[in-house]
C-alpha cells in the first residue's frame, strides 16, 4: 500500500504558456507544493499564477558547484515534502525526462520508499528542433548525444544519419561546475568530429524559443567553426548527414526469398 505522500514531475514545455498539457496544468494547480525548475524568471512567475505555494529550484545552481551536488539538493527538498505526506509536483521546463537528472532520481527514490510517483511528458527542445529545422527523424535516422558524453567515450558516428549534440556550450567540462568552456575545449570536440566529417561540412547551431516573443535561432556554420561560434548552454549543434546510405542488398534478397 502506497504511503500518503505523492510525487508527480511534469513538463512545462519550452515556449512559455504554449506547450503545457491540460493534465500537467491540473497537477500543478492541485498540488500542495510545486517545485519549479526553469531557466527564465517569467516562466517561474507564470507557474506561480497556477499555485500559491511555488518554490524555485534554480536557487541551488551556482557556478563552481558541481551540478550533481545541485541535483541532489533538488531531489532532497522535494522528497522532504513527499515524506511529510504532501502532494508534491515538480514542474520542469521542456520534458521532465529529457536531459534532467532530478525528475528521474526523485521518482525512483519515492517509489523505492513506497510512495506513488510518476512523470507527465512535455514538449522538449528535441520536439521543437524537429519542427523548426523541418527534420523527420524517420527519414535518415537521428543519433543524440550529450556533447561531453560523446567526447569522453568511443561512440560510433554514422555519417548517413543526423548527429545531434546537446550542451555543446560546456563540452568537455569534467567538473560539472561550469556554465561555459573555452574554445580550446570545444576544439577537441571538433577534432573528434573531423575524423568523420569534412571540415567545411555545414552544420546548424539551434536554439528554440523560450518566450512567445523570442525568435528561433537557426545559424548555419561550417563544422570547423564550432569551437569559436557563439554557443551557450542552450545551444544544440545539429550535424546533417554527410554521406548517402547504401542499400543492404543481402537483407533485401533474403526478404524477397521468404
C-alpha positions in Angstrom: 0.0 0.0 0.0 1.4 3.4 -1.0 2.2 5.9 1.6 0.3 9.2 1.8 2.8 11.5 0.1 2.7 11.7 -3.7 5.0 13.0 -6.4 4.4 13.9 -10.0 7.0 15.5 -12.2 5.5 17.4 -15.2 6.8 19.1 -18.3 6.2 22.8 -18.9 7.3 22.7 -22.5 9.8 25.0 -24.0 7.9 28.1 -25.0 6.2 30.0 -22.2 2.5 29.2 -21.9 2.0 27.4 -25.2 3.4 23.9 -24.6 1.9 22.7 -21.3 -0.7 20.0 -21.4 -4.0 20.3 -19.6 -3.1 17.3 -17.4 0.2 18.8 -16.3 -1.5 22.2 -15.5 -4.1 20.3 -13.4 -1.3 18.6 -11.4 0.3 22.0 -10.8 -3.0 23.6 -9.7 -3.9 20.7 -7.3 -0.5 20.2 -5.6 0.2 21.1 -2.0 3.6 22.4 -3.1 5.2 23.0 -6.5 8.9 22.9 -7.2 9.8 24.7 -10.4 12.9 24.4 -12.5 13.0 26.9 -15.3 15.8 29.0 -16.8 13.6 32.1 -17.1 12.1 34.1 -14.2 9.0 34.8 -16.3 8.3 31.0 -16.5 8.5 30.8 -12.7 6.1 33.7 -12.4 3.7 32.1 -14.8 3.8 28.9 -12.7 3.0 31.0 -9.6 -0.3 32.0 -11.2 -1.4 28.4 -11.0 -0.5 27.6 -7.4 0.1 29.8 -4.3 2.9 27.6 -3.0 5.7 27.5 -5.5 9.4 27.1 -4.7 12.1 27.7 -7.3 14.8 25.1 -7.7 17.1 27.5 -9.6 18.4 28.8 -6.3 20.6 25.7 -6.0 22.6 26.4 -9.1 26.0 28.1 -8.5 28.9 28.4 -10.9 31.8 26.5 -9.4 29.5 24.0 -7.7 29.1 20.5 -9.3 25.7 20.1 -10.8 25.4 16.7 -9.2 25.5 18.5 -5.8 22.8 20.8 -7.0 20.7 18.0 -8.4 20.9 16.0 -5.1 19.8 19.1 -3.2 16.8 19.4 -5.5 15.8 15.8 -5.0 16.2 16.1 -1.2 14.0 19.2 -0.8 11.3 17.5 -3.0 11.5 14.2 -1.1 11.3 16.0 2.3 7.8 17.3 1.3 6.8 13.9 -0.1 7.8 12.2 3.2 5.8 14.8 5.1 2.7 13.4 3.3 2.2 16.2 0.8 1.0 16.1 -2.8 4.2 17.3 -4.5 4.6 18.5 -8.1 7.9 19.1 -9.8 7.5 21.4 -12.8 10.4 21.2 -15.2 10.9 23.2 -18.4 10.7 21.1 -21.5 10.2 17.4 -20.9 11.0 16.3 -17.3 12.6 13.1 -18.5 14.9 14.6 -21.2 18.4 15.7 -20.0 17.0 16.1 -16.5 18.5 14.0 -13.6 16.4 15.2 -10.6 13.0 14.1 -12.0 14.1 10.6 -12.7 16.0 10.3 -9.4 13.2 11.7 -7.3 10.7 9.3 -8.8 13.0 6.3 -8.2 13.6 7.3 -4.6 9.9 7.9 -4.0 8.9 4.6 -5.4 11.6 2.7 -3.6 10.3 4.3 -0.3 6.7 3.2 -1.1 5.2 6.5 -2.4 3.2 6.9 -5.5 5.3 8.8 -8.1 5.1 9.2 -11.9 6.1 11.5 -14.7 4.0 13.5 -17.2 5.7 14.4 -20.5 6.2 17.8 -22.0 7.3 19.3 -25.3 11.1 19.1 -25.3 13.8 21.0 -27.2 14.1 18.0 -29.4 10.5 18.2 -30.4 10.9 21.9 -31.2 14.1 21.1 -33.2 12.3 18.7 -35.5 9.6 21.3 -36.2 11.9 24.3 -36.6 14.5 22.6 -38.7 11.9 20.6 -40.7 13.6 17.3 -39.8 11.8 13.9 -39.9 13.9 11.6 -37.7 12.5 8.6 -39.7 14.0 9.7 -43.0 17.7 9.3 -42.2 17.7 8.5 -38.5 19.0 10.6 -35.7 21.7 9.9 -33.1 21.6 12.1 -30.0 24.5 12.6 -27.5 25.3 15.0 -24.7 28.4 16.6 -26.1 30.8 15.7 -23.2 29.5 12.2 -23.1 30.3 11.9 -26.8 33.8 13.3 -26.2 34.7 11.1 -23.3 33.6 7.8 -24.9 34.3 5.8 -28.0 30.9 6.3 -29.6 30.2 5.3 -33.2 29.2 8.1 -35.7 27.0 7.3 -38.6 27.6 9.9 -41.3 24.4 8.8 -43.1 22.2 10.0 -40.2 21.8 13.2 -38.3 24.1 13.7 -35.3 22.6 15.9 -32.7 24.9 17.2 -29.9 23.4 18.8 -26.8 25.0 21.1 -24.3 27.9 21.9 -26.5 28.4 25.1 -24.6 30.0 23.0 -21.8 31.6 20.4 -24.0 34.5 18.7 -22.2 33.7 20.0 -18.7 34.5 17.2 -16.3 33.8 19.1 -13.2 30.1 19.6 -13.9 30.6 23.0 -12.3 30.9 25.4 -15.3 28.3 27.3 -17.2 30.7 27.7 -20.3 34.0 26.4 -21.5 36.9 27.9 -23.5 37.2 27.4 -27.3 40.1 25.0 -26.9 37.8 22.6 -25.1 35.3 22.7 -27.9 38.1 22.3 -30.4 38.8 18.9 -29.0 35.1 18.0 -29.9 35.7 19.5 -33.4 38.8 17.4 -33.9 36.9 14.3 -33.0 34.2 15.1 -35.4 36.7 15.8 -38.2 37.6 12.1 -38.1 34.3 11.5 -39.7 33.2 14.7 -41.4 34.9 17.2 -43.8 35.9 20.4 -42.2 33.6 22.5 -44.4 30.6 20.4 -43.7 27.6 22.6 -43.0 26.0 22.2 -39.5 23.3 24.1 -37.6 23.5 25.9 -34.3 20.0 25.7 -32.9 18.1 27.4 -30.0 14.4 27.1 -29.6 12.2 30.0 -28.5 11.7 30.2 -24.7 9.2 33.2 -24.9 6.5 33.8 -27.4 8.3 37.0 -28.5 11.6 35.2 -29.0 13.0 34.2 -32.4 14.2 30.7 -33.0 17.9 30.6 -33.7 19.0 28.6 -36.7 22.5 29.5 -37.7 24.4 27.6 -40.3 28.2 27.4 -40.0 31.0 25.1 -41.1 31.9 22.3 -38.8 35.4 23.6 -38.3 33.9 26.9 -36.9 32.1 25.3 -34.0 34.9 26.0 -31.4 34.7 29.7 -32.0 31.0 30.1 -32.7 28.6 31.8 -30.3 27.4 28.7 -28.4 25.9 28.7 -25.0 24.3 26.2 -22.6 21.0 26.4 -24.5 22.6 25.8 -27.9 22.3 22.5 -29.8 24.5 21.5 -32.7 22.8 19.6 -35.5 25.1 17.8 -38.0 23.2 16.7 -41.1 24.3 13.5 -43.0 27.5 13.9 -45.0 27.2 10.6 -46.9 24.4 8.8 -48.7 23.3 5.5 -47.2 23.8 2.4 -49.3 21.2 -0.4 -49.5 21.7 -3.7 -47.7 21.3 -6.0 -50.7 21.7 -9.1 -48.7 18.8 -8.4 -46.4 16.6 -7.3 -49.4 17.5 -10.6 -51.1 16.6 -12.6 -48.0 13.2 -10.8 -47.8 12.5 -11.5 -51.5 13.1 -15.2 -50.9 10.6 -15.5 -48.0 
